[in-house]
């Protein structure tokens, strides 16, 4: 195959040359013509099974169960293959398929070579006979021998020293030894010519190492008494591989000579070798680009075992129960598979029994015999369910066990363990003997006793530690329900002679919201303060069903994903319910006030779009399964994760779009817009305010969806408030936003302003329902997929009571997360005016927003990376200091005896609370200047501003125009 070192006629010719070198002349002279023919033919045909025509290859890939098992047992490659196929990346899929096929040929080439000889040398043109006596079977034996260990060649019945073809005596065993030795000695650069190496350009790491190993050999000397190889290696990996190969050659030489030493004197006179001198590594060395050594990490057995048995790896002691349940379920799956085509059936069960000091888990699964117990159960990191042995029989079973370390977790809760098991027999007439093992303590030797288990299955008894988490039956049941919400088989829990049958965790009834619901009533009932928002959801709007999807991964996601509402005040994406893999919940286990729960981790939440909230009963199976941490509490974010995440979001968006199309067909435009507005305001979708608005996380796919389906109130050229698609708005040159509901008088004033400045005017408070979250919607969708679109300028006119935020100016917009600063704040109604206003204030808290280009603070934003931390700290002090001055002024009027002043000072709108404030509080401007002077002095001390820099005086012209209004007391 393409990436192998050459298995061509040159390799065969070289083998014949080597045979001639290692066989003493005295032996060659005594060979008969048949022995010579067999040696030559074996040199050419022993690897013929490595070749394959296209039709045969396609037949093997399509129909060979052995190839299918080999492919599926290589889980990572098989999943990548399926992924590439689904993406129609045929080149990548074919590359992986070819890698597996190459491995298939390597494993089967001996058998395939024998088949080739049987099919082509038996009769006809290439009939292999001597005086019409066929001897092709001897050739098959010799070719087969190069795939066997030397110890198998001792069998004289298979590899006879004397067999007759006519009057010729043939030593099949000797000829087999010669082929094996000559084949392994073909080690030099001729087998990997540079021009062919560059043409093949191997990508498989094993193939690359094999080619480099051969190409490093700079000389060899082979004769009938001594074997020498010399190599200059370009890397320690190549040197190590070559040295290991030389050791393999030496082992072959040694075992060959040991077998020949068993020959009788008469046999040894005719068939012998003189290769008594060992083959050494002495001439394998570095090209001086590295220093070779055999250093590597070594494991401290005691410490590693301690790690695997404790909470350093497993975060919660209940993990032990989960691991034992997983073993039981896997064992039952296997036994069910065995009985699949039998008339007799088994009734699966798992029985968990809790007493004061003991916990036992018993199942009627496939069980263990002594071989499986020794070779897998006791081999840490080696799972039977990941073995070739398992896949050769049960390659289509979706089992949970992966790592082969789970049983050690039992010692978190147990002092000792007793295991009783009996294996399902392959032949009912030859049943396996039951096994009984006791593990008295962690890291101790096992005690074996005669097993007496009659029924097939396994029972594991744990002698519990005093601080175990299973205090009573109810607590045990709660833990089991959280660990495995939908068990595949019934679980019987027994405590103090009471039995509880657990088959499925109950799912809460979630009211489905209809498009005909009274939205106003819904919002009124849920209009609470954020601190009072207790329930994470109250209703669902529709559900996503993955099992019916055509995608090979998505259809392996069982259960439902319900879209539910979240906090209506400030949106936070919530993942409710659970996510399971192969029936077991993934997440971080925790016990709070005696209640055991498994929390969704950040990785689990990241798997689903953060612009929705969910209730999940999902269970990942087969191709949908993701890489998980050894303690099974979290998902690993790898390429597989990213691919499935993208597919899930695509599926969710597709289903939502289908749902919306149906609604659009039955609702008028106003009704449809009202429903969409409601879904947003009620928290069914939104943009997560996590991390204090440091960033947003909306994929390009989701953004395209929102731009297509969402509309926003805008003012048209005729003074009519209309709904405009976001995707149309996004192409506008100038976009301004008004955050307060506008009256008809306001509209009349705005029309000329809109026309004069070629503006798209967005009216954020003119949606169907009132919510401050519409601003978040706007700045998210018109920003990038990672950053908000923040206002470029703040225009404090033309409306007396409503500031206008210019978000896009001459097709330029500002994308970041800082909404405390503008490029300009102006008292003018001309969007081209640069503006001299130092700061304005936000509604609600009267927190200042600053003009970055004003002479007062532009030094804070020049060369921002120089003294970055100092400048950032000064920006915070500036905002907090100005805010304190304003609040202190307002507090005077909040305590006023004039009721009207009290009402105005408490207004949530900045333009009302601060209207005429400079006249009402004559000391306010001085207070601002005094703070500013201290602020500048600190900036000079920190080196942010030059010592001789002039301190500018703030006047009323540098403040919002309505601060200077003359009010009637």
N, C-alpha and C positions, 0 to 999 in steps of 0.2 A: 504494500500500500504506500501512498505518497510520502509519508514522513518516516518510514523505516529506513535503516541503513540497508545497503543494497542486498537483495536476495535474488540476484540475476545469474546468468551463466558464468560471469566472472567469479562470483562467490563459489559456485560449484567447481570451477576449474582450480580455484585456490585451494579448496578442500582436497582435491585429488593431489595437488602438489604437496600439501602438508602430509597427507597419508603416505606419500612416497618418502618423505623426510623422516617421519617418526617410526615407520615400520622397518625393522632391520632387514638388510638385503637377504639374509639367510631365510627369513620368513617369506618374503615376497617370492623367492625362487621356488618355495614349496607350495604356494597357492595353486589351486587348479583354476581352470578357465572360468568356472562358475563363480568361484569366490572373487576373482578379479572383476568379473562382470557385475556382481552384486555390490562391490565397493564403489565402482564407477557409477552405476545406476543410482545407488543411494545418495551419492554426492549431488546428483542432479535432481533427484525426486523427493528428498526428505522435506524440502520446504515448498514443494509445488502447491501445497494447500494455502500458501500465502497469496497466491494469485487468484483472481476472480473476474469473470466477465461481467458486463453491466447487467445482463438479464438475470444472472444468478444472484448478483448483489441485490437487485430489486426484489427478487423472490424471497431472499433471506429476510430482508428488512420488513417485508409485508406479511410473511407467513411463519417465520421461525419463532416458536415460543421461547427458545433459548435466548435468541437475540432480544426479544421483548423483555424477558426477565433481566438480562444484563443491563439493558438500557434503563429500565425503571428502577433498578436497584441503585443506579448512580443518580441519586435524587436531585442533586444540584444541576447536573447537566440536563437531565430530563425536563426539569422545570424551565430551564433556560430555552431548551428546544421548543417546548410548547409555547413559551412566551414569544419567541421569534416567529413561530408559525402564525400566531394570532396577529402579530404585527406585520405579517407578510414580508418579513425580512428573510427571504429564502436562502440567501447566501450564508448568513450566520447560522440558520437552522441546519443547512446541509453540512456545514463545517463540523458542528457538534455530532450530527448523525454519522459522519465519516469517521470521527474519532472513536465512537463506540463500535462502529463496524470494524475498524482496524483492530481494536481490542478483541472483538469477537473472532476475527481471523487468527489472531495470535493464539488465542486459547484453543481454537479448534483446528489449527493447521495440520497437526499430526494426524488427526482423524480424517481430515479432508484429503491429505496426501495418500492415505491408505485407500480411500474411496476412489481417488484418481487412478491409482495402480489397478484396483479391482475392475474398474470400468474400461480401462484402455489397454492393459497388458495381458489380458486373459486369452483373448482370441483375436483373429484378424491380422491386420498389417503389422501391429506391434506385439504380437503374441510372444510371451517370454517363456521359451521352452528349451529343453536340452534333449535331443533325440525324442521329440514329441512329449517329453515329460515336463509339465508346467512347474516353474519354481517361483512364480510371482509372490506366493504367500511368504516365502523366505525374505523377499525384498520388503514386504510390508512389515514383517517382524523387525528387521534392521532399522527401517525408517521410524517405526513406532518407538524403538528403544531410545531415540534422542529426545523423546518427551517424557522419559521415565527416570526416576532416581536409580543410581547404580545398584542399590540393594535389590531392586526388582530383577536385575539381570542374572542374579544367582539362580533364578528359577529355570532349571534345565529343561523342563517340559515346554516352556514358552521360548526360551533362548538356548536351544541345545548346542552342545559342543560337537556332537557328531550326529549329523542327519544326512541321509543318502539321497542323491539325485543321480540315478543310474549307478555307475560305479564310482562316483565322486563323493568324497566325504566333505561336508560343509560344516564349518564352525561358526554358527550364527552368532553365538555370544561374543566371540573375538571380533568378528566383523562389526558388530554393534558398538563395541568399545572403541574401535578405531574411528568409526563415523562420529561418535560423540566427541572424542578428543580432537579430531581434525576440525570439526565444526566450531568448537569453542576457541581454537587457536587462530582462527581467521580474524586477527586483530591488527589492523594497520590502516594507514590513510588511504590506501588504494580502494578500500571498501567504501570510503566517503570522499570521492574526488571533490575538489573545491568548486569546480564548475557546476557539478550536480547539486552540491550542498546549497549553492546560491540559487539554483533554479528551484529546488524543492522548497527552500526557505521555511524549514519546519517551525511551527508555532507551539506545538505541544512541548512543555518543559522537559518531559521524559525523553522525547525524541531529540530535542536540542542537545541534551546532555549526552545521549548515545552517540550522536554525530561528532560532537566535540571530543568525546573520549577516543574514538577511533582516529580523529584527525591529529590528536596530540602525539600519537606513536611515531617516533622518528627512526626507529630501527628495530629489527627482530632477527634472532638467530635460532632456527629450529633444526635439530638433527635427531638421530635416533638415541642420543644419550643425554642431551641437554636442551632446555628451552629458555631463551632469554628475550626480554622485551625492554626497550628503552623508550621513555616518553618525556617530553618537556611540556608541562601543563600551564595553561593560561589562567587557571583559577583553582582555588582549593576544592571546589565542588567536583571539577573534572579530575583532579588528582585523587581525591577520595574515591570517586567512582572507578577510576582505573585500578587503584590499589585493591578495592573490593573485588574487581573483576579478576585481577591476578590471583587473589586468594581463592576465587572460585575455580580458576584453572588449576591451581595447586591441589585443591580438594578433588577435582576430577582426576588429576594424575595419580594422586595418592590412592583413591578408591579403586581406580583401574588397576594399579599395580597390586593392591591387596587382593583383588579378585583373581588376577593372573597367578598370584602366589599359591592359590588353592589348586592349581593344575597339577596333575601327576607328572612324573619325570618324563614320560613318553609324550604327554600333551605339551609340556613346556619346551620340549625340543623343537616342536613344529610351530607352536604359537606362543610367542613371548614378546616382551618389550624391554628395552634397556634403560628406560627413563627413571632411574633410581634417584637422581639428584633433584631436590625440591625446586619449584619455580618461586622466585622471591620478588619482593617489591623494590629491591635495592636501586634499580635504575629508573624509578619513577620519581621525578623531581619537579620543582617549581621553575618557572622562567624568570624568577627573581622579582616578579611584580607583586608577590605576596610571600608571607612566611607561613609554611604549612604547620598546622597543629591539629590535635584531636580533641581540643577543648570544646565542651558543650555543657549546657545546664544539666544538673543532676537533681533528682527529686528526693526530698527528705520524706521517707515513707510515713513516719509517725506524724509529721506536721501536715502532710497532704491529707492523710486519713482524718486527722482532727478537723481540718478545714471542711472536708466533704461531709462530715458528720455533724457539723454545728451551724450556728446561726450566722457565721461569717459568710457562708454561701447562701444558705436558705434563711430568708428574713423572718420566718414565722414558724413555730413548731408544728402548726397544723399542716405544713407542707408534707410531713411524714404520712399523714392519712391520705392526702391527695395522691402521693406517689404509689401507695399500696392499692388504692382504688384504680388508678391507671393500669397497673399490672393486671388486676383482676379483669377489667373490661377488655384489655387486649387479649388475654388468655381465652376469654369466652368468645370473642370474635373469631379467633383461630379455630376453636372447636366447632363453632357453628359452620365455618367454612368446610371443615372436614365432613360434616353431616349434611352438607348442602344437597347432595344427590343420593342420600340414603333415605330409605323409607322410615327408619327410626329417627326420631328427632329428640333434641335435648331441650329442657325447660330451663333457661339460664337463670341463675340467681347469684346474688352477692349477700352474704350475711355478716353483719358487723355486731359483735357482742362486747358490751362494756360491763366490767365488774369493778370492784373497788381498786384492784391493783393491776388488772389486765385488760387489754384490748385485743380482740382477735378479728381478723378479716378472712373470710372463707369464700371460695367461689367454686363453681363446677366448670372451670375453663379447661384448657388443654393439658395443664399440669406440667411437671418437670420430671425427667429421669436423671440419673446420675451424671450422664454426659452433658446435658444442658445445664445442670446445676454447676458443674465444674468449669465448663468452657465459657459460660456466659454469666450466670448469676454471680459467680465469685470473681469474674474478671471486670475490674472497675474500668468504666469507659467503653466497655464492649457490650452492646445490646444485641440480644438474639434477634430482635425485630428489625435491626439494621443489617443483619448478616446476609451473605449470599445464600446460605443454607435456608434461611426463612423465605427470601424472595423467590428461590427456585420452586417453592411450593405455594406461596401465598402472595404473589406479586401484586395482586389487585386489592389487597386489604389495606385499609387506612388505619394504621395503628398510632398510638400516642407516644410510646417509648422511643427515645432518640439517643440519650446520652449514656445510658448504662451506669448511672451513678445514684439513681433515686433511692435504692434500698438503704443506702447509708444514712439517708435523712431520718430513718426510723430511730437512730440512736439519739436524736434530739429529745425524744420523748420516752425512750425505752432504755432500761438497764441491760436487758437481755432479749434475745429473739429465738423462737423455736419455729422451725419450718417443717411442715409435713406436706408431701405432694405425691401424686401418682399421675403418670403421663398417659394420655390417650394412646392406645396401642396402634401401630401401623397394621398389625395382624392380630385380630381378636384371640387367635389361638396361641399367640406368643406375647402375652401382656408384659409391660414393664414392671419391674419391682418398685414398690413404693420407697420413698426416701424419707429419712428423718434426720435433721441436723439441728444442733443447738449452738447458738453463739452466746457464750456466757457473758461476754463484755465486749465493748468496742475494742478492736485491734487484737483480740485474742484468737487462739486457734479454735477451730470448730470441733465439736463433739458429734460423732456419727453414731447413731444407734439403728437397730433394725426397725424399718418402717412398718407400720401396721394399717396404713390408710387403705380402705377398701374401695372407695369411690374415686373416680377420676376428678382431679382438681387440686387446689392448693389451699392450705390453711396456715396463716402466719399469726403466731401468738406473741404479743409484746408484753413484757413485764414492765409496767409503766413507772416512770420516775414520779417522785412526789409532786413536782411542780408541773405536771402535764396539763394541757389546756382542756381536757375532757372531764368536767366536774360532774355533769349529770346528763341524762338522756336528752333533755331539751337543748342543752348547749351543743351536744354532739350532732343533733339533727340540724340545728341552725348552721353549723359549720359545713356539714355535708351538702345542705341546700345551696350554700354560697359557693362551694367548690365546684359542684356539678349540677347546674340548674335543670338540665334535661338529661338524666342518665339513660343510656341505651337499654339498660336492663334494670329490673326492679331490685331495690336494695332493702333488705330487712334489717332493722336495727333493734337489738334486744338489750334490755337493761332491767335487771331485777324481775325477771320472768314476764315483763311487759314487752310486746312486740309492736313495732311501728313500721308500716310499709310505705316506702318513699319511691314514687315513680316520676313525679314531675313537679317542679316548683311553680306555684301559682303566680300568674301574671296579673298585675293590677288592671282593673277595668278603666280604660282611658276613653273619655267621651270624645267622639269624633265631631268636629265642628263642620257645619254645613255652610254653603255660600248663602243660604237663606236665613241664617241666624241673625239675631238682633245684635249688631256689632256694638252699638252704643251701650246697651245693657252689659255686654261682656266687659267692655272697658271700664264702665262705672264700677262693676263688682270687683275688678282687679286693680283699681286705681289706688294703690297703697304706696307708702314710702318704701324706699329700697331696703331699709333696715327691717321692715315688716314682711318682706318677701320671703316666706318660709318654704312653701312648696316649690320645687324646681320646675314643675309644669302642672297644667290643669287639663289641657285638651290636646288632641292631635288633629291634624288637618288632612293628612293622607299618609300612606305607607309605601315603602320601597321593597319590592320582592325581587331578590337577585336570582333565585333558583330557576326562573324561566328565561334567563338571559342566554344568548347564544355563545357568549364568551366562555372559554374553557375554565377560566378562573372564577368568574363571577357566579357561574351556575353551581359552583361548589360552596357558595355561602348560603347556609341554611338560616331559616328564621326570618324575622321582619325588622325593618328599621322604620320606626314611626317618626314623622316630623311633628314636634311638639312645640308649645310656646315656652318662652323663657321670661326672664325679668323684663317687664314692660317699661321700667324706668330707665335703666342703663343696660344695654344688651350684653350678656355674657353667654357665649356658646356653652351649652351643657351636654354632657354625655351621660344619660340616665340608663338604668338597666345594666346589662353586662355584655362583654364580648368574650366569647368562648373560642377555643381552638380544640377541635376533636372532642367536643362536649365539656371540656374543663375551662372554667373561668380564668382569664388572664387578668392580672392586676395585683396591686399591692395589698396584702392581707393586713387587717388591723382589728383589734378588739377595743371597742369604746363602750364603757359602762356595761360590760358583760355581753355586748352585742358584737358578733363577729361579722365583719363586712370585707368585701374586696373592692378596693377603689380603682377606678380607671386611671392609668398613668398618663403622663404627657404624650408619650408615643402613641398610645391608643387613641387619645383625643385627636392627635395630629393626623391619624389615618383618615379621618372624616373632615369634610369642609367645616371651617370654623364660623361660617356665615349661617349655619343652621343649628338648631338644637334637636336632640334625638332621644327616643327611648328605644333601646336595642335589645333584641333577643337573638342576635346573630351568633352563628357558630361557624367558624372557618374549618372546612374539611378539604381533604385531598389537595388539589392544585391551588386552592386558595390559602393554604396554610403558610404562615410566615415564620421567619427565624425568630426564635424566642430565647431568652436568657436561660441558663441551666436551671435556675430556681423557678422558671416558668412564671415569673411575676411581671415580665415586660416583653415588649416586642423590640427587636433590633431594627433600627432604621438603616436598611441596606437597599440595594438596587431592586430586590424583589418587593420590598415595602413600597418604594416610590412608584413602581409600576402599578401595583394594586391600588394604591391611593389615587392615582390618576384615573384608573378605570372606575373606581367607586364614585368619584366626583362626576365623571362623564355620565355614568348611569343615573345618578341622582338628578343631574340637570336635564337629561333626556326625559325622565319620568315627570319631572315638574313641568317641563314644556308641554308634554302631552296633556297633563292635567289642566294647564292654563288654556290650551287651545280649546278643550271641551267647554271650559267656562266661558271663554270669549264667544263661543257659538251660541250660548243661551242668555248671556247678559248684554245689556246695552253698554256703551262706552263708559258712561258715568258709573254704572253699577260695577263694571269690571275694575275701573280705577279705584273705586271705593273699597272693593275687596282686597286689592293689592296693598292699598294704604293701610287697611286694617291688619293684614298679616304682618306688616312691618312694625306698626305701632304696638301690636299685641305681643311682639317678641318671637314670632315664628321664624323670622330670619332677621339678620342684622349684621353689624360689624363689631366684632369682639373688642371691648374696651380694656382687655387685659394689658398688663404692663403700662398702665397709665398713658395710653395713647402714644407709646414710643414708636410703634410701627403698626402696619396693617398687614394682613396675610390673605390676599385675594389673588387666586390664580388667574392667568390670562383667560382661561376657559370660563371661569365664573364671571369675570368682568364683562366678557362678551355677552354672556347670558343676561346680566343685569342691564347693560346698555340697550339690549334689544327689547326687554320686556317692561322695564320701569319707565315711568313718565314723571314729569315734574311740572308744577304750575309756573307758567311764564306769562309775561304781559305782551300781547301782540301789538302790531302797529295801529290797531283800531281801538285800543284801550280795553280789550277783552282779555280776561284771564283764561288761558287755554292750557291743556296738558301737552307737553312736548316730550318726545322720546329722548332719552339721554344720549342715544347714539347720534341724533341730529344736533343736539346742543353742543356736543363735544367738538364739533367742527367750527364753532363760532369764534370770531376774532377777539371780541371783547365780551366778557361775561361778568355781570355784577349781581350781587345777592342782597336781598332785603329779608331780614329775619323776623319782621313783625308784620302782622296782618295789615294789609293796606285798605283804606277806604276809597270811595269813589273820588273824593277830593284829592287824595294822594295820587290816584291814577291820573287825574287831569294834570297834576304838576309833573308827574314822571314822564308823560308822553313826549314832551319837548326834550327833556333830558335824554331820554332813550334815543330819540331821533338825532339830536345834535352829536351824540357821541358814538353812534352806530353800535348800540349795546343790545345784548340779550339780557333781559331783566328776569331773574329767578325770584319767585315769591315763596320763600320757605314756609311761611305760616299760613299758606292758602291751600294746604292739603285738606283732604276730607276730615282728618282727625288731627287734633293738636298734639304736637310732640317736639321736644327740643332735639330729638334724635335725627330729625331730617337733615340738619346741618352735617352730621356725621355721614349720612348717606351721600350727600352731595360731594363733600370733600374727598370721600373715598373713591367714588366712581369717576370723578374728573381728575384724580391724581394718577400716579403710576400704580402698578400692582403691589408696590411695597410702601409708598409714601403718600400722605395726604396732599391734596392741593390746598395750600393756604393762601389767604388773600394777599395780593401784591400791594394794594392801596386801600386806605380807609377814607371814604368821602363822607364828611359830616353834613353835607348838604346834597341835594336841593331840598330835602324834606326837613322840616324843623325838628321833627320828633324821631326820625328813623335814620340811623347811619346806613350807608351803602358800602358794601364790601366788594371791591373790585378784585375778582379772582383771576381773571385773565385779561391782560392788557397788551394789545397789538400782537396777539397770538403767543405771547410769552406768559408763562405761569410759574409760580413758585411752589416747589414740591419739597416739603419737609414735615416735621412733626411739631414744630415750634409755632404756636399760635399767639405768642405774646408780643411778637414784633412784626411790623409792616415795613415795606420799603418806603412808604410815604403815608402821611396822614394830612388831609387837607380840609380847610374850611370852605373850599371852593366847590362849585358844581361842575367844574371842568376836569375831566379825567386826566388831562395832560398836565394839570398844575402839580408841581413837585411837592408843595405843601410844607409849611413851616411849623406845624403843630408838633409839639414835643411828645405828647401822649394823649390817648383817650382812655375810656374805661369800658369794661364789659358790663353787661347786665348782671343782675343777681348779686354778685359779690363786689362790684365796682373795682375789679382787679385791673391794674393799668396794662395797656397795650402800647408799645413804643414805636416811634418812627426811627428806623435804623439810620436814615440819611440826615437826621437833624444834627445841627452843629453841636448839640449838647452831649450826644453819646456815640457819634459815628466812630470815634476812636476804639470803641469796644468791638466793632465789627470789621476793622481794618487789620489785615494780616492776622486773622483769627488764630492761626496755629502758633503764633508767637505769644508766649505767656498764656497759653490756652486756658489752663485751670484758673489762673487769676482773673481772666476776663469773664469766664463763665460764672465764677463766684460773685464778681461785681454785678453782673446782669441780674442775678438772683437778689442781691442786696438792694439794687435799684428798684426792682419790682416790689419787693416787700416794704421798703422804706416809703416810697410814694403811696403805696396802698395804706400804710399806717397813718400817714398825714391826712389822707382823704377820709378815712374811717373816723379818725379823731374829730374831724370837722363835722361830719354827719352826726356823730354821737351827741354833739352839743344840741342839735335840733331834735334828735330823738327824745331828748329830755325836756324839750321846750314846753312852756305852758300854753303855747299857741298850738291848738289841735291840728290846724292845717299844716303847720311846719312839721309836726310829728308824722302825719300821714305821708307828706312828700318825702321826708327823709327815709321812711321805710319802704318806699317804692322799689319794686324789683327792676324797674327800668332806670338805667343810668341817666338818660336825658331828662327824666322827671326829678330824680333825687338830687341831681347836681345842677338843675336849672337855676341860674342866677346865684350860684353859690359864692362867687367872688364878692358880690354885693352884700350877701347875707353874712358872710364871715370875712371881714376885711383882713384878718390875719392869715388867711389860708395861703395867699400867694407868697407872703414872707416865710411861712412855714416850709413851703415847697423849696424856695430858694436856699433857706438855711440848710435843709437836708442835702440839697444838691451840692452846696459848697463843701460840706463835710465828705460827701461821696467823692468829689473831685480830689480832695486832699488825700483820701485813702488810695485813690487810683495812682496818684503821684508817688506815694510811698512804696507802692507795689511795683513801680517802674512801668506801669501801663501807659502813663501819660507823663510827658516831659515836665520837669519842675517849673520851668518858666512859662508853661502854657497858660494862656489867659482863661479866666473863669467867666463864662457867659452868664448874663442875667436873664432869667425867665420872666417874660411879660405875659399879659393877658392874651396877646396875639399868638402866643405859642401854646395856648390851651384851647380846648373845644369852644366854639363860638357861643354855645348856649350857657357856658359858665358865666359869661358877662351879661346875660340878659338882665334887664331891670324888671324886677317883679313887684307886684303890688302886695304890700303887707296886709 
